[in-house]
């Protein structure tokens, strides 16, 4: 099992960011072939962080190979192409972590 975890910082304009994230970006994640267990949560408090985390999102794939296929598909390309739209309201790029479970 491969897990992708994304940590997004506190946006400059939370209302605009949330609309785009919920209405555009999340559906792109759900469209990835083979994606499982899509979750996101809003951070209420953090300790020892170098920035103010806002959203922690995660999604999984059955294997590393299936993850790579999905992220390199046309759906993955659409997802990556949307990141600059999120960046309009962020000071720094999101942290993206890949882990094996």
N, C-alpha and C positions, 0 to 999 in steps of 0.2 A: 504494500500500500504506500503510495506517495501522497504527501500532504503539501499543499501550497498555503503558506500563511502570509498575509499582507498586512502591514501596519501602516496606517495613514495618520498623519499628524492633524492637529486642530486646524481646520481650514480658515481662510480669511473671511469668507462669507458662508456660514454654516447652512443657511436656508438654500442658497443657490447650489452649493456643493451636494447637499442631501438630495435635492430634486434630481440632479444629474446622476448621482451614484445609484439611487433607487430606480429611477425611470429608464436609465440608459445602460449604466455599467453592469449592474447585477444581472439583467437579462442576457448580456453578452457572456457572463460567466456560466449561467445556466445553459446556454447554447453550446458550450464546449462538448464535443463528443466524449462520452464516457465519464463525464464529471459526476461525482457523488458527494453527498454530505456537505452541501454549501451552507455556510453559516457566516453571520457577521454580528458583531456586538459593539456597542458604544462604550468606550472606556469612561468610567466614572471617577477613577483615581489611579494614579501611578506613583511608584516610588523609584528613585534612583534613575530616572529616565533623562536623557539628554535633550528631549523635545517633549511636547505635549501630545501624547497619542490620543487619537479621537475614535478611530474604528479599527478593530481587528477582524479581518475576514479570513476565512479558510475554506478550502475545498480539496477534495481528494480524487485520486485515480487508483484503479486496481493495481497498476504497476508503473514503473518509471517509463517504460516503453510507451504505454498508452498515454501517459502524461505528455511525453514529447510529441507524439502524434497529434494530440489535441491542441497543444500550444503552437504547433507548426502548421495547423490546418488553416483554412480560410476563416474559421471562427476564432482561432487564436490570433490571427492577424488583425481581425476587427477589434478584439479585446485590447491588444497592444496599441492599436491605432487610436483608441479612445483615451489612453493614459494622458496625453497632452491636454485633453479637455479637463481632466481632473486637476492637472498641474496648474491650471489657471487660478485655482483657489488654494494651492499649497505653496509653502515656502521651500520645501525640499521634496525630492522624489520619494515615493513610498518605499518602505523596506519590504523586500520580497524574499521569503525564506522557503527553501525546498527541503523537506525532511522525509526520511523513510520511517514508516511505523511498523 
